């Protein structure tokens, strides 16, 4: 058995959707009428001549005459030159289509002033090859301290193809340096004098007059000057043997020639005798006043004079041995070398005579 639904059914009707497309036009508020478009006219342009198209235009660069006048080399401060060259290059960015031309050079010794000019705005620049005039002073300073003069410095720079300074400018700088050196040297001498004075007072080196003093040791050298200033210390240096005492050198110096003469006389007189070595060893004693073992052929001290008196000579041997033993040792060593050489020669002669 089936049951039926007695409730009534309801149905909803769906309305179809319609789409409307609307168009909007903005109201025209401009009162200016549009210009009509003009079509280009057809003009009968003349055709180019084929010979003109094939023509090559010759472009010639005009050289700067001022650059051709410059020759040789220059000594420049490279950092300073690069700085002002970069500043000049910035001008080309501000002045379009411009070119900076070199106008000329003004020499001031080794320092040069370079002049440039813009070909568009006529702006000029003057720059130096160094910020200050140091190169000229350095050249004079080096020339003077090396013992040379203006002529030598000019010859060197001429061979290097570098324009040098004039002789008058060289003398002006030299005079200026002389005054500066004198002032500085005077100041240094005063400072050194005060220091030495204080050292002498501390050590108690004061004279009876109350003046402090110091002991100086010198090397025996001096400066040699020629044609103004030629520093030549080595050629003016004397030989100073500081190992030998001064008293011994003073005794030896006047006796050197006599030592040579006595040795020659002994060799010539007794070259064939065995007593020659003993006579040579006695030579220095004879020269310095000891005549106990002297012989008559080279010594006449022991001979009496016509009035009956005897010759006397100062004995310097003891003075040398006590005060300057180094000097006496050198004299004895040199004399012993000669004596031994003569003994060897005599022995060879005797052996040759026996064999013959």
C-alpha positions, 0 to 999 in steps of 0.5 A: 500500500502506498501513501501519497504526499498531499502537500502542494509543491511550489516552483520558482521561476528564474528570470534570465539575466541580460547584459547591457553595454553602455558607451560614454563619450566625453564632452569636447571642451576645446575650441581649437580646431585641428590643423589639416594634415599637409602631404609632402610635395613631390619636389624634383631634387637634383641628383648628386654628381657621382664624381662628387660622391667619390671625392675624398676630402683631405684633412690636414692637421696644422702643427703647433709652431710653439712645440717645434721650438722646444728641444731637449729634456727638462727636470720636472716635479712629476706629481706637481705637473700631473696635478695642474695638467688634470685641472686643465683637462677639466676645462674642456668639459666646461668649454665644449669643442675647445682645445688647449694650445701650448703658447710658450716656455720661459726658462728660469734655470732648470725650472720652466714656466709653461704657458697654455691658452684655450682656443675657444675662450682665450683663457690662459694658464701659467704653470711651473715644472715644480712648485718651488725653486728647489732644483736650482738650489740643489744643483748649486749645492751639489756642485759646490759640495762635490768640489766642482764649479759652474763650468763643470756643472754646465758641461754635464747638463749640456751633454745631457741636452738640459738647458742650464742656468746662467752663470749670474744666477749660479753665483747669486744662489751660491752667495745665498747658500754661503750666508745660510751655511755661515749662520748655521755653522756659527750656531752649531759651533756655539752649541758645540762650544757650550757642550764642550765647556760643560764637559770640561767643567764636569771633568775638572779640566780648568786652567789656572786662569779659570778657562775650561779646556778639552783635549782634541785628537786630529787626523792630520787632514785638511781641505785643499781648495783650488779655483774657488772650491775644490774639496780634495781631502784624500790628496791633502792627507798626511801619514800619521802613525799614531801608534808610535810616541811623538817623542820617539818620532822626533828623535828618529826623524833627523837620524833616518838619513844618517842610518842609511849612510852608515849602512852603505859605508859598512857594506861597501867597506867590509862586504867580504868580511865576516865582521860586516854583520856585527858592524851593521848591528852596531850602526844604530848604536853609533847613530844614536850616540853609543860608540863603544864598539864603533870602528874608525872607518865609519866613526870618528867620535873617539878621535881626539881633536887637535887641542887634545879634547874629545868629541862628545855626543848625546846618548839617545839610545837609553831615551828611546828604550825608556820613552819610545820602545816601539820606535827602537824595536822597529829600528832594530828589526829593520837593521837586523833584516839587512844584517841577516841578508848580508850574512846570507850573501856572504855564505853563498859567496864562500860556498861558490868560492869553495865549489869553484 
